[in-house]
């Protein structure tokens, strides 16, 4: 249930803020708008250093978007092993990885034409 309509950019900002609240790192936003044949318009990709941190980031995104925006994900997968959690917010998907799992799948480079934006880490 969504209380207010947000643009994709506003939703992405809230997602990034929630990731950074739990010290998620190496955030990349992949923009697929205009590419065609993609399941969504954006991926927000980040890392946690351990399964515990991946879970904490997942919870932060879930709770942050519900509290601030009234947005619940359509689906969440991967919470059990917390190596790669995917959260579906319609036109924006969130991917939270362990570093080695992210390196193996390298999903931000699957679409050569996607515009990638790196978000600086905060300490």
C-alpha positions in Angstrom: 0.0 0.0 0.0 1.5 3.3 -1.1 0.4 6.5 0.7 1.9 9.0 -1.8 3.2 8.9 -5.3 6.9 9.4 -5.5 9.0 9.8 -8.6 11.6 7.1 -9.3 14.3 9.6 -8.3 12.6 10.3 -4.9 12.1 6.6 -4.2 15.8 5.9 -5.1 16.9 8.7 -2.7 14.9 7.2 0.2 16.4 3.7 -0.7 19.9 5.1 -0.7 19.3 6.9 2.7 18.0 3.7 4.2 21.1 1.7 2.9 23.5 4.3 4.2 21.7 4.3 7.6 23.1 0.8 8.0 26.5 1.6 6.5 25.8 -0.2 3.2 28.7 0.4 0.8 29.6 0.5 -2.9 26.1 1.8 -3.9 25.5 1.9 -7.7 22.3 3.0 -9.4 21.8 1.4 -12.8 19.4 3.4 -15.0 17.6 1.3 -17.6 15.0 3.9 -18.7 14.7 3.9 -22.5 16.6 0.7 -23.0 13.5 -1.4 -23.6 13.0 -5.1 -22.7 13.9 -4.5 -19.0 11.9 -5.7 -16.0 12.2 -2.3 -14.3 13.7 1.2 -14.8 16.4 1.1 -12.1 18.5 -1.1 -10.0 19.9 0.1 -6.7 22.8 -2.2 -5.9 24.9 -2.2 -2.7 26.9 -4.4 -0.3 27.0 -5.4 3.3 30.1 -7.0 4.8 28.3 -10.0 6.4 25.0 -11.8 6.2 24.0 -9.9 9.4 24.7 -6.6 7.8 22.9 -7.6 4.5 19.8 -8.4 6.7 20.1 -5.2 8.6 20.2 -3.2 5.3 17.2 -5.1 4.0 15.3 -4.3 7.2 16.3 -0.7 7.0 15.1 -0.3 3.4 11.8 -2.1 4.2 11.1 -0.1 7.3 12.4 3.2 6.0 10.2 3.1 2.9 7.1 2.0 4.9 7.7 4.7 7.5 8.6 7.6 5.2 6.6 6.8 2.1 4.1 4.1 2.9 5.8 1.8 0.3 6.0 -1.9 0.8 7.9 -4.1 -1.7 5.9 -6.3 -4.0 8.4 -9.1 -3.3 11.6 -9.8 -1.3 13.8 -12.8 -2.0 17.1 -14.1 -0.5 16.6 -13.2 3.1 17.2 -16.8 4.4 20.9 -16.9 3.4 21.4 -13.2 3.2 24.1 -13.4 0.4 21.9 -11.6 -2.2 18.6 -10.0 -1.2 16.4 -8.7 -4.0 13.6 -6.2 -3.2 11.0 -5.4 -5.9 9.5 -1.9 -5.6 7.9 -1.9 -9.1 10.1 0.2 -11.3 13.0 0.1 -8.8 14.7 -3.1 -7.7 17.1 -3.1 -4.8 19.9 -5.7 -4.7 21.9 -6.1 -1.5 24.9 -8.4 -1.8 27.8 -9.8 0.1 30.9 -8.5 -1.8 32.0 -11.9 -3.2 28.4 -12.7 -4.4 28.2 -9.3 -6.1 31.5 -9.8 -7.8 30.5 -13.2 -9.1 27.2 -12.1 -10.6 28.3 -8.5 -11.6 24.7 -7.6 -12.4 25.4 -3.9 -12.9 27.3 -4.7 -16.0 24.8 -7.1 -17.7 23.4 -4.2 -19.7 26.1 -2.4 -21.5 24.0 0.6 -22.3 22.8 1.2 -18.8 23.8 4.5 -17.2 25.7 3.7 -13.9 25.8 6.2 -11.1 28.1 5.5 -8.1 27.0 6.9 -4.8 29.9 7.9 -2.5 30.2 5.9 0.7 29.6 7.6 4.0 31.6 6.9 7.1 
